[in-house]
Amino acid sequence: MGSVAHMMKLLVFGVTGFIGFRAARQLVGDGHEVYGFLRGKSEVKLEGLAGVVRGDLLDPRSVEDAVRTLKPEGVLFAAGERYPSGRVDSVYLELMQRSRVEGTRNALEAIVKLGLDTCFVSVSGALAYKHHEAYKGEIRATLSREVDEIDGSTWFGDTLLKWEGVIQSYVNRGVNASILRLGAVYGWGGVWKERFFEPMLRHSRTFVPGNGKISVSFVHVDDVARAISYIYKRCSPGEVYNVVDDEPVELRVFLEEAAKTFGAPPPIYVPLILARISFGAAYKLIAPSFTLSQAVSNEKIKKLGFEFRYPTYREGLQQVKREAEREIQDKQVAQT
C-alpha cells in the first residue's frame, strides 16, 4: 500500500504509557485525529487529543465496543502493564505477557469482526534475537536483522514470539498490520528516567546489574514516536521493522556518558548474583537487558526513507538533559 494521502482517525492503546503518550503526541502534531483507550480511572493530559474511550484491554467485548464506537482508520498498540519499580512475582509477569498478547488479539479480532479496513501498528522488541552481535567499538560483525530468529528461551523473547505470532495470524487473515521492533527506548520518562536519569540529575550514583560489558542498540523515544507516525503513511501488511539508532554501544559506555552528561558520578556495577536476590521473580524480566548483547540493524526502515533525529546516544542524551532542565524550570515557575 502506498502513502496515506489524508489524515487518519487513530485509536491508541497504551496512551498513558511512556511510548504510547509520545506517539500520540507526535500523531496529534502531525495532524491526525487521535483517540486514547483508557483503563479504569486513568487519565491523560494531552493537548489536541480528540477524545478517549474506556474499557478493559483483556475483555474482548469491551475492546470491540471501543473499536465499534470510533471505527478507526488506524490503531496503535503500545499497551501493557508498567514495568515494576520493585520486587514482583510470577503472577505479575504473567499479567504483563497477557496484556500484550491477549490485548493485541482482542484489538485485532474487533477489527476483523467489524469488517474495518484499518492500518494496525504494534510495537514489539528488537533485543531478543537469537543471533547476538559481537560489536566492539568500531569493529562490526553482522548486525541482527528482521529476518533473524527470536530467542524464545528468555521471558522477553517468549513474550515477543507469542505477541508477534498473534499479529501474523491476523495478517494471514487479511488484516493490514505492521510491527515495529524497538531497541532499548530511553528518554526523560519511563524506566530509564526512574532508575538512572533522575538519580543522575540529583548527582547520585546509580547501580547496574552485571558488568555493563554488553552491546545494546538504543533508540530515543521521540524517534520511536516519529517512526510510528512515519509507518502510518506507508501501511504495508506483514512488514516488520527494527527501530534502533545507528550506533550500538556498550551498556557501560552509555551509562557512563549519561552520568557525565548529568554531572553525576559513574555507576557502580553489581554482581548478578546479588541482582538475582534483589529482584526476585523480576530477574527473569530484567536479566537479559543486562547480560545479553544485542546489536541490531536499522537498515530496513532507513531504506524506507525514515531519518533518525538522534542517530546516536550522544545526541539523544543531550536532548534528555535539556528536557529534564525544562521540566525543572517549569516547576520553579509554577511555584512562584
N, C-alpha and C positions, 0 to 999 in steps of 0.2 A: 504494500500500500504506500502511496506517495505521501508528500507533505500534507498536513491538515491545513486548509486554507482559512478556516474560521476558528473563532474562539469556541471553547467547549464548555459544557456543563460537566463538572467533575465532582466526584464524591471521594473524600479522603478518609480511609480507615487508619486510625493512629494519629489524628490531627493534633493531639495534645503531646505527642512524643517529640523527642529531640529531632529526629529526621522528618517525621510527618509534619510537624509545625513549620520547619524551614521550607519544606517542599511546598506546603500550602501557601506560605507567604510568597514564594517565588512564582507560583502559578497565578496567584492573585495579581502580582505585579506584572505578569505577562499578559494580563487581560482576560483570563479565564473566569468563568462563573463557578466559584468553588464552595462546596458544602463540606462540613465535617460530620463524621459519625462519632457520637459521644456515648460513653457507657456510664451508667449510674448517674451520680450528681456532678460529674466532672464538668468543668467549664473551660472555655478557651477564649482568649482575648486576642483577636487578630483583625486589624483594620482591613476592611474590604471583603471579609468573609461573607458570602451571600446568605448563609444560614447554617443551621445544624439539624440533624435528625438524631434521635436517641434510640438505643437498643442494646441488646446483649449479643456480642460478637459470636458467642458459642450457641446461640439459639437460632436455628435456620429460619424460622418464621419471622423472627424479629429483624434479621438481616434482609429477608425478602421484602418485608413491609417497607423498609427504608429505601431499597432499590426501586420498588414499585412507585413510591411517592415521588422520587426525583427523576427516574428514568434517565440516568446519567449517560452521557456520551463517552465518558472516561471514568475509570475507577483506579485509585491508587491504594495499594495495600501496603501499609507500613506499620501495622499494628502488632501488638504483642505485649506480654507483661513486662514491666520495667525491670531492668537489671537490679538485683538486690544490693543494698548497701552493707549488709552484714551477713550473718550465717543464715542459710536456708536449708530446707530438707528436700528429699526426693519428690515429695508431693508438689512443691513449688516448681521444680524443674519440669515435671510432667505438665503442669499448667502452662508454663512458658511455651512448651512444644505444642500443646493443644491449641493455644491462642493463634499460633502461626498456621498450623496445618489445618485444623478444623475451621478456623476463621476464614482462611482462604477458600476452602471448599464451599462454605456457606455463601460467600460473596459470588463465586463463580456459578454455583448452582442457581442462584437467584437470577443471574444474567441469562442463563440458558432457559430457565423456566419461563421467564417473561419475554423471551424472544428478542432481546435487545442486541443491537449492533454496537457493542461497547468496546473501547480500547482499554484493556486491563493491564496495568503495570504493577509488578510486585518487586519490592526489594528482597534481596537474599544476601548470601555471604560469599566473599571471594577468598576467604582464608581457611579453606578446608580441602584444598586439592591434595590428592594422594602423592603427586609428584612434587617434591619440595625443591625449591631453587637454592643453590649454593651461591648466594650473592654476597660478595665481599668487596665493598667499596666500588672500584671501577672494574672489577673482574666480573664479567657477566656470563652466566650459562643460560640455558633455555628457561625463559620465564613461563610460568603456568598460564595456560590459555583456557578459553571457554570449553574447548573440546576435551580437556583433560578430566580424568576421573576424580570424583569427590571421595574423600576418605571417610567412610561411614563408621569407622571404629571409635570416633570421639562422639560425645554428646552433641556437639555443634554440627559435625558432619552428618550424623544420623538424622538430626532435625532438618538439615538442608535437603537431604535426599527425599525425605517424606514430603516436605513442603513443596519442593520443585516438582516432585512426582505428581502431586495433585494438579498443579498448573498444567503440566504437559498432558495429563489425561484429558483436560478440557480443551487444550489446543487441538488434540486429536478429534474432538467433537465439534470443532469449527469455531471456537472462541478465539478472538484476536487478543492474545496475551503475550507479554514480553517480561523478561526477568532482568533485573539489574543486580549483579553480584558486587556488593560493596566491600571495599577494603576496611581497614581499621578507621572508622569515622571519628574524627576529632573536631573540636571547636569549643566555643565558650558555651557549653551546655553538655548534658549527658554525663556519662560515666567518667570521661576524661577530665571534665571540669571538676566533678565532685572529688575524684580520688587523686588528681595530680595538679591541675592548673590552679584551683582555688588555694590549696595549701602553698603552692609555689608563689602565688600572688601575695600571700601573707609572709613570704620569705621563710617558710617552714620546710623542713627536709621531708621528702616522701620515701615510702618503702615499696620496693618492687620484688615480686616473687621471682626467683631464679637469678641468673647472672646477667640477663639482658643481652646476651650474645646470640640473638636470633634475628633473621631478616624479616621485616614486616613491610607490606605495602599499605601505606596510609592514604587517606583522602579527606580533604576538608569538607565539612558538612555543607557549606554553601555550593561547592562544586557538585555534590550529590544532588542538591535541590535543582541546580541548573541542568544537570544531566537528565533528571526525571522530566522536567519541562521540555527538554530537547526531544526526548523519545516520543512524547505525545504528538509531535509534529511529523513523526515518521513511524507510526504504529506498524509493526510487522509481526504477524503471529509466529510464535515459537522461537523468537530470537532471544539470545542470552548475551549480555554484555558485562564485562568486568568494568567497574568504575573505581579506579585507583589512580594515584598520581604517577608521575614519570619516574620517580626515583625510590625504589625500595631501599630501606635503611635499617641498620641495626637498631633494635629497640633501645639499647643503651645510648646510642648516639642521639636518637630522637628525644629521649627524656632528659639527657644532659643539656641538649640545646634548648629545650623548653625551660629547664631550671635557669640557665644562663639568661634567657630572654626575660624571665620574670624577676631576675635578681635573687634567686634562691640558691641554697647550697645544693650540690649534686645529690641524687638519690642514694639510698642505701639498698643494697641487693640482699634479699633474704633467702636462705636455703629453702629449696622446695619442700623439704620435709616439714619445716615449720609452717609454710603456707598451707600445706595439706591439713595440718591440725587446726589452723586458724579458720580456714574457710569451710571446713566440713563438707557437706554434700555439694556445695557450690564449687568445690575444687574441680569437679568434672566440667563445669561451665567455663571457669577462668583458666584452667591449666594450659590448654592448647595455645592460648593467646600469649603465654609467657615461656613456652617450651618448644614450640614447633615453628620452624622457619617457613614463611610463605611470601614469596616474591612473585608478583603477578603482572601479566601483560595488559596494557590498556590499548593495544594497537587497534582492536576491532572498533571500539567506539570512536577513536580518533579518526579512523578511516571513514567513519560515517560523517565526519565534519565537526565533531564536538571538540572544543578547545577548553582546556582547564585554566581557570583564573589563578589557581595556586598549584603550579606544576610540580613543586617540591614542598617538603615540610618546612623549609626555611621561610618561604613567603607566607605559608599558612600560619605558622606560629606567630609571625609578626602581626597578622590580622587578628589572631586570638587575643593577643596582648592589647591591641587597640580597642577591641570590643569590650574587654574587661575594664579598661580605663574609662571608656564612655559610660559603662554601667555605674561605676563608682561616682563619676561626675554627676550623672543624672540623679542618683540617690542623694548626693550632697545638696544639689539644687532643690530637690523636693523637700528637704528637711529645713531649708532656710525660709 
